[in-house]
Amino acid sequence: IILPDKINNLSVSADSRYLAVSKMEKWEVELFDLTSLEPVKTLTGFETAAPVYNAGFERTSQWLVWHSRGTIQLQEIETGVLSPVFSHEDFVSTYALSPDGTLLASAAGKTIDGQMIPAVILWDTMTGAELRVLPHPASVTALAFSPDGKLLAAATGNTIVVWNTLDGSLVATLSGHADMVTQVAFAPDQTSLATSGADNQLYLWQVIP
């Protein structure tokens, strides 16, 4: 594929149907059929005053996720319809979409009891409503939902915490990395969690809900 525009980022839909290409100089994402490598459609409509953005697939084939500084918005692939805007007080450090597309988790500073503190916010993607705010002692560097969406893992510093998304209860706190954790990912079995970090270590945890 040869494009006339500079490429911003690439992602592949969960069903391996589409390749999404966002561009550096245009607020648009071009979708290519992964089998034929032919362009299928161009998605636009996301608007923000910020000059830097990224957009792509995140765990689901139904939605494309647009992100720019403190703003996130979803766009349905087939219809092009945009979701409500998820606005934050501070820059979003990381985000994750549940596999069924119903929940969005985002990490950003939030004012709680008069103080700006790091937090993870759970959103309803259909309505744009905040479902739950999970305060955190430090900035979150990675987020991941379990395949059924019932657990959410968050990395902060060299520690990983796991929450129950239904009631916000803390399921586990995992320590062992010697440096910042940068990646978290659940296995299809729902309870195995892989993490890696700046200490060049890879850990596999068993999380019991």
N, C-alpha and C positions, 0 to 999 in steps of 0.2 A: 504494500500500500504506500503510495507516494502522496503526501499532502502538501498543499501550498502554504499552510500555516504552521507556525511553531507549536509543537505538542506540549501540553501542560502535564497531563497525567493519563494513564491507561488503566482500564479495569475490564473484567469479564463477568458477565451475568452468571448467576449460580447454576443456571441450566445450560451453560456453555453455548447459548444461542447468539449472543451479541458481544461484540467488542466495543466499548465506549471510549471515545477519544475526546478529551477536552482540550481546548486551544488556548494559547498564551495571549493572543491579541483580540479574541472575540469571546463574548459571553455566550458560548454555545457548545453543545456536545454532539458529536456525530457518531451515530451507531452503524456498525458494520456487521453483516452476516458473517459469522465465524466459518461457515462452510464455504461460501462463495467468495468471501472477502469483498463483497460489493456493498456500497453504502445503502442503508435502509431508510434512515430518517435523521433529521437534525432537530435537537431539542433546544429550545430557548425559553425565555420568560423570567428567569431568575434575575432579580435586580438588587443591587446594593451599591452604596457609595464607595465601598472599599475596592482598591485596585487589584487585590490579590484574591484568588479563589481556587478551589478545587472541586471536582465533580466526578462522580462515578458510582458503580454498583457497590453495595455493601450488604452481603449475606442474602439478598433476595433478588429475584429476577423481575419483580413487579415495579420496583421503585429505583430511581436514580437519586442520589443524595448530592445536593449543592451545599457548599460550605464556604463562608467568607468571614473571617475574623469572629465576630460574635453572633453571626446569623447562620441558621441552617434551614433548608427547605427541601422537601421531597417532591419529585415529579414522577407521575405514573408514566411508564414507558409507552403503553399502547395508546393512551388517550392524550398524553401531554398535559393533563390537569395537574396543577401545582397544589400542594398541601398548604395548610396554614403556615405562617412564618414562625419559626422557633427563635425568639430573640433572647439574648443574654446580656447581662450587665458588663461582662468582661469577655476577652477573647476565649474561644473554645479551644482547649488544648487537645482534646481527642473526643471521639464519639463512636457509637455503635448502634446498629439497627438490629432488632430481633429478627430471627429467620422468617417469621410470618409477617413481618412488616408492621406490626401493630404497636410496637414500643420503640422509642428512640431514647438512648442514654447519651447525655452530653456532660462534659466536665468543664467547669468554668467557675470563676469567682462569683459569689452571690452574697448579697447583703442579708445577714441573718442576725436578728437582735441588735441591729445598728452597726454591725461589723461586717466588712467584706472578708469572706473566708472561702477556701476551696470547697467545692461541692460537686456531687454528681446529681443531675436532674433527670428524672424519668418522665417522659412525655407520652401522651396519647397521640399517635400520628394522624388519626382521623379528625380529631377535634382541635388539636393544638394545645390541649390543656395540660398543665403540670399535674402529674399524678403523685409524685413524691420527690422530696429533696433529701439527699443523703450527704450531710456535712462530712468533711474529710480534713484530717490534720495537715495535709500537704497536697500540692498539685498532683493530679492524676495524669499518668503518662500513657496508659493503655486501658481499653475496655473491651469486654467480650461477653456476649450472651451465650448461655447453654443452648443446645439445639431446640429444646422445648420452650425457651424463653423464660423459664422459672428461676434461673440463677443468673447473676451478673457479677463478673469478676472485674476488679479494678486494681491497677498497679500504681503504687505511690512510693517513691524512693526504692528501697530494696524489699518492700513488703507488698503482698497481695491480699486483698480482702474480697470476700465473696458474700453477696447479699441475696436474700430471697426477694424477688421482684414483686411478689403478691402482697407482702406486708412490710417490706423494708427491713426485716430482721437480719442481723448479722449471722451468717452461717459458719464462716471460718476466717481466721487470720493466718496467713502462711508466710513464714520467715525462713530464710536460708541463703538467699542471694547476697553476695558481698558488695554489690553495686546496683545502680538503678535498673529496675526491670523495665524493659522496653516493649515486650510483646507478650500477649496472653491469648490462649486459644483453647476452647473446649473440644474434646473428641466427641464423635457421634454417640458414645455410650452415656452421655449426659454428665458424668461425674469425674472423668479424667481431664485434668487441666494441665496444659503445657505452658511453660514460661521461659523466657530467655532475657538476658540483660547485658549490661555493659561489662559485667565480670566474665563474659565469654562462657557462661554456664547455661546449660539447658536442664530444666527440672520438669519432672512429671509428678503431679500431685493427684491424690484421690480425695475428692470432695464428697462428703456424705451429707446430703440435705437434712 
